[in-house]
Amino acid sequence: MPKDSSSRIELLQGTLDMLILRTLLFGPAHGHQIAKHIQRTTEDLLQIEHGSLYPALHRLERRGWLAAKWEPAGKDSKREFKYYRLTAAGRKQLAAEESKWKQMASAIARVMWPAEEG
């Protein structure tokens, strides 16, 4: 069920980039598929708006972390979708982002739930 706007979580730019890179680890996808995967995986908590998604995809493509190719939507369709795939540089960047994310989450957890001092 969709969350109302008051409970919506805003993503930092780098976090969105990391989620896109991670989603594309499963294989090429077009923008709508990427957004839906993130939404489904997070049980509708994260809903990526097109106004955030497409600028992020273009930014990642410019950095060389994604490659993109226009392909027909279906066998009989004249419509095309732009499919994005992870590059080798994108895989390397994802590994670096995951490492930073784990460090950040661990540091925040230590502040939020400090170990009892004895």
ChimeraX attribute file (.defattr): number of C-alpha atoms within 10 A of each C-alpha:
attribute: neighborCount
match mode: 1-to-1
recipient: residues
	/A:1	6
	/A:2	12
	/A:3	12
	/A:4	7
	/A:5	7
	/A:6	6
	/A:7	9
	/A:8	13
	/A:9	11
	/A:10	11
	/A:11	13
	/A:12	8
	/A:13	11
	/A:14	12
	/A:15	14
	/A:16	19
	/A:17	21
	/A:18	20
	/A:19	18
	/A:20	24
	/A:21	26
	/A:22	20
	/A:23	20
	/A:24	22
	/A:25	16
	/A:26	10
	/A:27	11
	/A:28	19
	/A:29	20
	/A:30	19
	/A:31	18
	/A:32	16
	/A:33	14
	/A:34	22
	/A:35	21
	/A:36	15
	/A:37	19
	/A:38	20
	/A:39	16
	/A:40	12
	/A:41	11
	/A:42	11
	/A:43	12
	/A:44	16
	/A:45	16
	/A:46	20
	/A:47	20
	/A:48	19
	/A:49	10
	/A:50	12
	/A:51	8
	/A:52	12
	/A:53	19
	/A:54	15
	/A:55	11
	/A:56	17
	/A:57	23
	/A:58	15
	/A:59	14
	/A:60	20
	/A:61	18
	/A:62	11
	/A:63	12
	/A:64	14
	/A:65	22
	/A:66	24
	/A:67	19
	/A:68	18
	/A:69	12
	/A:70	12
	/A:71	13
	/A:72	13
	/A:73	14
	/A:74	10
	/A:75	7
	/A:76	7
	/A:77	8
	/A:78	9
	/A:79	11
	/A:80	12
	/A:81	16
	/A:82	17
	/A:83	21
	/A:84	25
	/A:85	22
	/A:86	26
	/A:87	18
	/A:88	12
	/A:89	13
	/A:90	23
	/A:91	17
	/A:92	12
	/A:93	16
	/A:94	21
	/A:95	15
	/A:96	12
	/A:97	19
	/A:98	15
	/A:99	11
	/A:100	12
	/A:101	15
	/A:102	11
	/A:103	12
	/A:104	12
	/A:105	10
	/A:106	12
	/A:107	11
	/A:108	12
	/A:109	12
	/A:110	11
	/A:111	9
	/A:112	9
	/A:113	8
	/A:114	9
	/A:115	9
	/A:116	5
	/A:117	4
	/A:118	3
